[in-house]
Amino acid sequence: MKLDAILWDYDGTLVNSVPKNIDITKCILSEVAPRLTGENLPHWLQSEAAYHEANHAAKNWQELYVKFYGMSEPEMLAAGSLWGKHQLSNTTPVQLFSGIDSAIQELSALPHGICSQNASTNIINVLTEAQVDACFKAVIGYDDIAQHNQKPSPEGGLICLGKMFDKLEDKTLMYIGDHEADVQFARNLQTVLPSSSKVISIAVAYSGATPEKWSTQPDFIIQSPRELISLCHSSK
């Protein structure tokens, strides 16, 4: 099996963005649901460990906000509309997970892409600072996709691959993520690609996810970036 490309999720897969996401969420709560701030701050926003647990348990960000943070549906919708603005203005540092940069460099012979619900500008800035931006041929963020076409809809994957290849036939690629929705995204992308192409779903557990508990199972689970290198080499 010849591998043609690697596509990545961003938050929780390439970078530990939890400190920034917690800070952003607190700021948004102060605007749309001040009743959930201060002493009433949800437990799930009081530590990185708690945030990871809630984030990986929720089916999507809407459920995270309503079921775990206690927002009403109108508050959740208002919060969603503010996320992009706060992502761009928040200056909390974000770093790649340990070993990610060396894994990407070691696999630089393959084109890499990103399909994320973060802002593409934020993503590119972090990749540039980490000096791995040259390995990424396409970065698709939430601002590149209509709201109703966000993951797990496959639209972002099609746009990403369209920037990487002239044709989508006869391609074998990996999509790597830390959430069950990333596996669903990979499966959905498979259904809209030519039948001669294949999408392999990789779930990462190094950021706190427990993929073995998911209803939709990935093809492979990796515990560290180094395992990805071995997996890709075995795919050649």
Phi and psi in degrees as a GROMACS rama.xvg file:
@    title "Ramachandran Plot"
@    xaxis  label "Phi"
@    yaxis  label "Psi"
@TYPE xy
-94.7402  126.486  LYS-2
-90.4382  131.742  LEU-3
-104.776  -24.7344  ASP-4
-164.045  157.829  ALA-5
-123.052  123.935  ILE-6
-109.118  141.888  LEU-7
-122.504  145.741  TRP-8
-75.1655  170.29  ASP-9
-112.889  -69.6616  TYR-10
-64.3792  126.092  ASP-11
80.4395  -3.07076  GLY-12
-120.38  -55.7525  THR-13
-91.0368  -37.6077  LEU-14
-130.161  152.473  VAL-15
-90.4375  92.9944  ASN-16
-99.7566  11.0305  SER-17
-59.1334  -48.2543  VAL-18
-56.2288  -41.8229  PRO-19
-67.5123  -42.7409  LYS-20
-64.733  -37.9095  ASN-21
-63.4451  -45.0472  ILE-22
-62.7219  -43.2861  ASP-23
-61.4342  -45.5861  ILE-24
-62.2507  -39.5612  THR-25
-61.3112  -42.0957  LYS-26
-63.9653  -41.2165  CYS-27
-67.0362  -41.5021  ILE-28
-59.3334  -37.6712  LEU-29
-64.3958  -24.1442  SER-30
-88.0544  -45.2104  GLU-31
-105.247  -20.177  VAL-32
-148.209  64.3686  ALA-33
-58.2317  -18.693  PRO-34
-64.7185  -17.4229  ARG-35
-103.963  28.4044  LEU-36
-118.365  176.165  THR-37
61.574  -128.5  GLY-38
-67.329  -18.3348  GLU-39
-97.6335  11.5808  ASN-40
-58.3871  129.598  LEU-41
-54.6268  141.867  PRO-42
-50.7514  -36.4989  HIS-43
-71.2603  -8.51805  TRP-44
-109.881  10.0339  LEU-45
-96.1863  -7.19771  GLN-46
-160.143  158.202  SER-47
-63.9928  -39.1343  GLU-48
-62.0495  -43.5346  ALA-49
-66.6815  -40.0549  ALA-50
-60.7935  -46.4816  TYR-51
-57.0987  -44.4735  HIS-52
-61.3498  -45.8212  GLU-53
-68.9695  -44.4632  ALA-54
-60.9688  -40.1321  ASN-55
-81.372  -17.6911  HIS-56
-85.2604  -28.6672  ALA-57
-76.1494  143.532  ALA-58
-69.4459  -33.1822  LYS-59
-160.062  178.029  ASN-60
-67.1086  -29.9965  TRP-61
-62.8402  -44.8937  GLN-62
-67.0892  -36.4402  GLU-63
-57.6882  -46.7447  LEU-64
-68.9143  -39.9222  TYR-65
-83.956  -52.5544  VAL-66
-74.6251  -38.5134  LYS-67
-98.011  -41.0688  PHE-68
-87.47  -17.0438  TYR-69
85.0202  19.1332  GLY-70
-74.6963  151.414  MET-71
-76.6242  166.324  SER-72
-62.5205  -43.5074  GLU-73
-60.3478  -38.9714  PRO-74
-64.8021  -40.6322  GLU-75
-62.1354  -43.7335  MET-76
-65.1473  -40.2013  LEU-77
-65.5589  -39.4472  ALA-78
-63.103  -42.3351  ALA-79
-59.2581  -37.7934  GLY-80
-71.4303  -18.4958  SER-81
-95.3545  -12.6931  LEU-82
-59.3807  -46.3568  TRP-83
-59.9591  -45.1482  GLY-84
-59.821  -43.6306  LYS-85
-72.8054  -33.6867  HIS-86
-58.3341  -41.4415  GLN-87
-75.8041  -31.0821  LEU-88
-92.408  -21.5967  SER-89
-74.0838  134.168  ASN-90
-107.321  11.7578  THR-91
-59.3606  128.109  THR-92
-62.3388  144.671  PRO-93
-128.724  133.327  VAL-94
-128.583  152.995  GLN-95
-64.5812  148.268  LEU-96
-62.5403  150.119  PHE-97
-57.181  129.614  SER-98
91.9365  -11.2663  GLY-99
-67.5385  -44.275  ILE-100
-61.3647  -43.8282  ASP-101
-68.477  -34.7718  SER-102
-64.7418  -43.6834  ALA-103
-64.2748  -43.8567  ILE-104
-61.9187  -40.2134  GLN-105
-69.3065  -24.548  GLU-106
-106.101  22.4913  LEU-107
-69.9117  -11.6856  SER-108
-68.6667  -20.8834  ALA-109
-95.4839  143.142  LEU-110
-72.5566  138.683  PRO-111
-112.689  149.996  HIS-112
-141.827  165.489  GLY-113
-129.927  132.957  ILE-114
-123.584  109.408  CYS-115
-140.404  163.357  SER-116
-103.477  17.4637  GLN-117
-92.1776  173.274  ASN-118
-79.0243  132.707  ALA-119
-60.5736  -34.694  SER-120
-62.0297  -43.9947  THR-121
-59.3108  -45.5609  ASN-122
-61.6547  -48.7431  ILE-123
-62.09  -39.2791  ILE-124
-61.5842  -42.3521  ASN-125
-68.2902  -42.0827  VAL-126
-62.7211  -39.6322  LEU-127
-66.0751  -43.8906  THR-128
-63.1971  -34.157  GLU-129
-84.0755  -3.16841  ALA-130
62.7573  37.1919  GLN-131
-121.491  6.33308  VAL-132
-61.4641  -30.5685  ASP-133
-65.3003  -21.1429  ALA-134
-79.0746  -15.1155  CYS-135
-101.516  118.71  PHE-136
-89.7881  -17.3791  LYS-137
-155.652  137.159  ALA-138
-129.18  115.469  VAL-139
-113.75  117.749  ILE-140
-109.528  -178.058  GLY-141
-60.5015  -29.9314  TYR-142
-77.0151  -5.6006  ASP-143
-98.5691  -3.4263  ASP-144
-130.797  140.31  ILE-145
-61.84  150.636  ALA-146
-54.5578  -41.2753  GLN-147
-76.4573  -5.14529  HIS-148
-110.799  14.3022  ASN-149
-69.5575  161.559  GLN-150
-52.6916  140.631  LYS-151
-88.8456  10.6332  PRO-152
-58.5469  143.094  SER-153
-82.1856  0.212939  PRO-154
-54.6151  -45.4885  GLU-155
-62.008  -35.6658  GLY-156
-66.2763  -39.6845  GLY-157
-64.46  -42.6454  LEU-158
-64.7141  -43.1561  ILE-159
-60.773  -49.4637  CYS-160
-66.1668  -33.7313  LEU-161
-63.1918  -28.1505  GLY-162
-80.8208  -17.9277  LYS-163
-97.941  -29.908  MET-164
-133.896  150.21  PHE-165
-75.2474  -31.3658  ASP-166
-138.855  154.256  LYS-167
-107.457  3.52694  LEU-168
-73.9596  151.94  GLU-169
55.7655  41.4267  ASP-170
-113.684  137.244  LYS-171
-117.716  123.433  THR-172
-138.817  160.567  LEU-173
-108.672  142.519  MET-174
-118.806  126.237  TYR-175
-113.942  125.602  ILE-176
-151.309  174.61  GLY-177
-117.436  11.0743  ASP-178
-135.34  151.685  HIS-179
-58.3255  -32.515  GLU-180
-63.7091  -25.8122  ALA-181
-70.693  -36.6681  ASP-182
-65.5991  -43.3336  VAL-183
-62.5456  -37.93  GLN-184
-61.0334  -45.7957  PHE-185
-60.4348  -43.1642  ALA-186
-65.3636  -40.8059  ARG-187
-66.9557  -38.615  ASN-188
-63.1015  -38.9953  LEU-189
-56.717  -39.6349  GLN-190
-70.5386  -22.2109  THR-191
-103.275  -4.58251  VAL-192
-86.4319  160.438  LEU-193
-54.9981  149.344  PRO-194
-62.9697  -18.9574  SER-195
-81.1184  -4.31974  SER-196
-104.961  157.65  SER-197
-137.612  138.377  LYS-198
-114.253  120.614  VAL-199
-99.283  127.017  ILE-200
-94.0903  123.879  SER-201
-116.246  126.766  ILE-202
-107.485  134.185  ALA-203
-99.5439  138.669  VAL-204
-109.979  -2.43196  ALA-205
-74.3478  -9.28805  TYR-206
-104.349  10.1835  SER-207
111.319  -3.17389  GLY-208
-71.8078  155.666  ALA-209
-124.926  74.4587  THR-210
-58.3244  -27.3853  PRO-211
-63.5622  -16.1657  GLU-212
-92.9498  -6.80639  LYS-213
-74.2  148.765  TRP-214
-71.1604  -38.6391  SER-215
-97.9994  113.647  THR-216
-93.0212  140.625  GLN-217
-76.2288  171.63  PRO-218
-76.5923  -34.4213  ASP-219
-143.192  151.155  PHE-220
-120.51  131.843  ILE-221
-119.689  144.207  ILE-222
-98.2381  -11.606  GLN-223
-156.403  157.711  SER-224
-58.5618  -31.5504  PRO-225
-61.0331  -33.4687  ARG-226
-65.0098  -29.4532  GLU-227
-64.5111  -39.489  LEU-228
-60.6257  -46.6035  ILE-229
-61.5621  -41.2974  SER-230
-65.1645  -42.8935  LEU-231
-67.0163  -39.1257  CYS-232
-67.1415  -33.3037  HIS-233
-74.0862  -13.9697  SER-234
-88.5043  -7.74908  SER-235
